[in-house]
Amino acid sequence: MENVKDTNAAAAKADESKPVLGEDWFEEADAYIGAKLVQRGRPKAEATKKLVSLRLDQEVIDWFKDSGPRWQTRINDELRKAAGL
């Protein structure tokens, strides 16, 4: 039984000498598959958009939704036209 205790003591000493890696290290670390760097998430858009809360008439929302997918993008396009952008 003494050998088991000695082995555990040696393992504990070995663990103490290892650096403790915090959450920041993992967040900043690069991920690789083989030699290829893995980019996580969507690529950054040239012109990013800002999330806002905007109250619109229900009829306006229904009209854009009924006209097909990407209705929020089309509302943005119409607002840009109205603003002369």
Backbone as CSV, one residue per row, in Angstrom:
resi,resn,N_x,N_y,N_z,CA_x,CA_y,CA_z,C_x,C_y,C_z
1,MET,0.811,-1.201,0.000,0.000,0.000,0.000,0.847,1.254,0.000
2,GLU,2.046,1.189,0.530,2.883,2.378,0.566,3.235,2.840,-0.844
3,ASN,3.396,1.893,-1.763,3.716,2.262,-3.146,2.609,3.105,-3.757
4,VAL,1.376,2.806,-3.441,0.254,3.563,-3.969,0.306,4.992,-3.451
5,LYS,0.582,5.155,-2.177,0.675,6.485,-1.600,1.824,7.262,-2.218
6,ASP,2.957,6.609,-2.427,4.105,7.272,-3.030,3.792,7.700,-4.461
7,THR,3.101,6.846,-5.185,2.737,7.168,-6.564,1.804,8.366,-6.585
8,ASN,0.847,8.407,-5.699,-0.083,9.529,-5.622,0.643,10.817,-5.254
9,ALA,1.602,10.736,-4.359,2.366,11.920,-3.969,3.179,12.424,-5.144
10,ALA,3.771,11.507,-5.909,4.554,11.908,-7.077,3.656,12.540,-8.127
11,ALA,2.460,12.001,-8.325,1.512,12.566,-9.298,1.060,13.941,-8.857
12,ALA,0.854,14.134,-7.564,0.431,15.435,-7.049,1.523,16.472,-7.266
13,LYS,2.780,16.094,-7.051,3.888,17.018,-7.283,3.983,17.372,-8.761
14,ALA,3.776,16.394,-9.639,3.826,16.640,-11.081,2.707,17.602,-11.491
15,ASP,1.520,17.459,-10.908,0.401,18.354,-11.213,0.687,19.776,-10.764
16,GLU,1.375,19.931,-9.642,1.698,21.264,-9.136,2.628,22.013,-10.068
17,SER,3.472,21.285,-10.796,4.438,21.944,-11.674,3.818,22.352,-13.012
18,LYS,2.633,21.860,-13.321,1.958,22.219,-14.578,1.282,23.574,-14.429
19,PRO,1.339,24.398,-15.475,0.651,25.695,-15.377,-0.865,25.513,-15.396
20,VAL,-1.561,26.383,-14.714,-3.023,26.359,-14.703,-3.491,27.293,-15.821
21,LEU,-4.249,26.751,-16.743,-4.721,27.538,-17.883,-6.113,28.073,-17.572
22,GLY,-6.252,29.397,-17.594,-7.527,30.032,-17.295,-8.416,30.132,-18.515
23,GLU,-9.620,30.632,-18.312,-10.595,30.792,-19.400,-10.058,31.704,-20.501
24,ASP,-9.290,32.771,-20.135,-8.785,33.703,-21.161,-7.863,32.974,-22.131
25,TRP,-7.075,32.037,-21.601,-6.148,31.320,-22.469,-6.928,30.545,-23.527
26,PHE,-7.990,29.873,-23.122,-8.768,29.081,-24.064,-9.513,29.966,-25.063
27,GLU,-9.980,31.138,-24.620,-10.683,32.049,-25.525,-9.744,32.621,-26.580
28,GLU,-8.498,32.855,-26.207,-7.522,33.451,-27.129,-6.789,32.417,-27.974
29,ALA,-6.860,31.148,-27.601,-6.104,30.107,-28.294,-6.645,29.884,-29.702
30,ASP,-5.742,29.607,-30.636,-6.123,29.272,-32.006,-6.367,27.771,-32.095
31,ALA,-7.352,27.380,-32.892,-7.662,25.966,-33.072,-7.126,25.513,-34.427
32,TYR,-6.485,24.375,-34.442,-5.925,23.823,-35.671,-6.447,22.416,-35.886
33,ILE,-6.676,22.074,-37.161,-6.908,20.693,-37.551,-5.729,20.370,-38.452
34,GLY,-4.825,19.538,-37.957,-3.571,19.319,-38.667,-2.798,20.633,-38.660
35,ALA,-2.406,21.106,-39.837,-1.675,22.371,-39.939,-2.592,23.532,-40.316
36,LYS,-3.894,23.250,-40.513,-4.821,24.281,-40.972,-5.492,24.987,-39.790
37,LEU,-5.412,26.320,-39.784,-6.063,27.123,-38.763,-7.569,27.091,-38.996
38,VAL,-8.326,26.805,-37.946,-9.785,26.742,-38.036,-10.331,28.098,-37.613
39,GLN,-11.061,28.749,-38.509,-11.705,30.029,-38.207,-13.104,29.732,-37.689
40,ARG,-13.406,30.177,-36.480,-14.724,29.908,-35.916,-15.660,31.070,-36.202
41,GLY,-16.928,30.757,-36.390,-17.950,31.782,-36.592,-18.019,32.251,-38.029
42,ARG,-18.926,33.168,-38.274,-19.106,33.730,-39.610,-18.012,34.737,-39.892
43,PRO,-17.647,34.869,-41.165,-16.671,35.913,-41.484,-17.262,37.290,-41.219
44,LYS,-16.423,38.227,-40.840,-16.889,39.582,-40.550,-17.319,40.269,-41.839
45,ALA,-18.475,40.889,-41.806,-18.989,41.624,-42.959,-18.276,42.969,-43.045
46,GLU,-18.185,43.495,-44.269,-17.558,44.807,-44.451,-18.361,45.883,-43.721
47,ALA,-19.667,45.857,-43.915,-20.539,46.838,-43.259,-21.429,46.075,-42.280
48,THR,-21.116,46.172,-41.008,-21.926,45.458,-40.019,-23.195,46.248,-39.722
49,LYS,-24.185,45.549,-39.245,-25.466,46.180,-38.945,-25.648,46.230,-37.435
50,LYS,-26.470,47.123,-36.996,-26.726,47.304,-35.567,-28.149,46.840,-35.257
51,LEU,-28.275,46.068,-34.213,-29.589,45.595,-33.774,-30.312,46.722,-33.057
52,VAL,-31.528,47.039,-33.517,-32.333,48.090,-32.890,-33.743,47.573,-32.670
53,SER,-34.459,48.253,-31.820,-35.867,47.957,-31.610,-36.649,49.069,-32.305
54,LEU,-37.536,48.696,-33.205,-38.256,49.668,-34.013,-39.726,49.267,-34.055
55,ARG,-40.598,50.202,-33.785,-42.035,49.912,-33.834,-42.568,50.293,-35.213
56,LEU,-43.154,49.296,-35.878,-43.758,49.499,-37.194,-45.222,49.070,-37.121
57,ASP,-46.032,49.637,-38.001,-47.432,49.208,-38.074,-47.486,47.729,-38.443
58,GLN,-48.433,47.013,-37.854,-48.578,45.586,-38.134,-48.830,45.344,-39.619
59,GLU,-49.587,46.236,-40.260,-49.878,46.086,-41.692,-48.600,46.151,-42.532
60,VAL,-47.672,47.013,-42.138,-46.396,47.129,-42.862,-45.597,45.839,-42.712
61,ILE,-45.528,45.325,-41.506,-44.800,44.074,-41.264,-45.433,42.934,-42.048
62,ASP,-46.765,42.829,-41.994,-47.477,41.770,-42.719,-47.215,41.851,-44.217
63,TRP,-47.221,43.071,-44.766,-47.007,43.244,-46.198,-45.619,42.749,-46.601
64,PHE,-44.601,43.122,-45.837,-43.242,42.681,-46.166,-43.089,41.175,-45.962
65,LYS,-43.653,40.636,-44.877,-43.560,39.199,-44.638,-44.263,38.404,-45.731
66,ASP,-45.448,38.874,-46.151,-46.223,38.169,-47.181,-45.528,38.215,-48.538
67,SER,-44.649,39.179,-48.734,-43.989,39.308,-50.043,-42.767,38.405,-50.172
68,GLY,-42.477,37.607,-49.145,-41.417,36.607,-49.292,-40.321,36.706,-48.249
69,PRO,-39.319,35.812,-48.408,-38.221,35.785,-47.445,-37.358,37.050,-47.527
70,ARG,-36.506,37.202,-46.517,-35.605,38.358,-46.416,-36.380,39.663,-46.259
71,TRP,-37.532,39.605,-45.590,-38.381,40.793,-45.458,-37.703,41.888,-44.655
72,GLN,-36.883,41.537,-43.669,-36.185,42.559,-42.884,-35.139,43.282,-43.742
73,THR,-34.477,42.545,-44.604,-33.498,43.153,-45.512,-34.192,44.113,-46.467
74,ARG,-35.378,43.715,-46.932,-36.113,44.597,-47.849,-36.604,45.863,-47.146
75,ILE,-36.986,45.756,-45.878,-37.349,46.960,-45.128,-36.129,47.866,-45.027
76,ASN,-34.976,47.297,-44.738,-33.743,48.084,-44.649,-33.455,48.765,-45.987
77,ASP,-33.637,48.042,-47.094,-33.403,48.625,-48.423,-34.330,49.815,-48.673
78,GLU,-35.590,49.668,-48.297,-36.554,50.752,-48.496,-36.210,51.973,-47.626
79,LEU,-35.772,51.724,-46.406,-35.378,52.831,-45.533,-34.146,53.551,-46.088
80,ARG,-33.214,52.791,-46.666,-32.025,53.407,-47.276,-32.422,54.276,-48.470
81,LYS,-33.360,53.774,-49.274,-33.837,54.568,-50.421,-34.475,55.869,-49.941
82,ALA,-35.333,55.755,-48.914,-36.029,56.934,-48.394,-35.042,57.956,-47.826
83,ALA,-33.944,57.469,-47.273,-32.948,58.365,-46.681,-31.963,58.879,-47.733
84,GLY,-32.055,58.358,-48.950,-31.142,58.778,-50.008,-29.744,58.194,-49.869
85,LEU,-29.643,57.015,-49.295,-28.335,56.364,-49.095,-28.060,55.306,-50.142
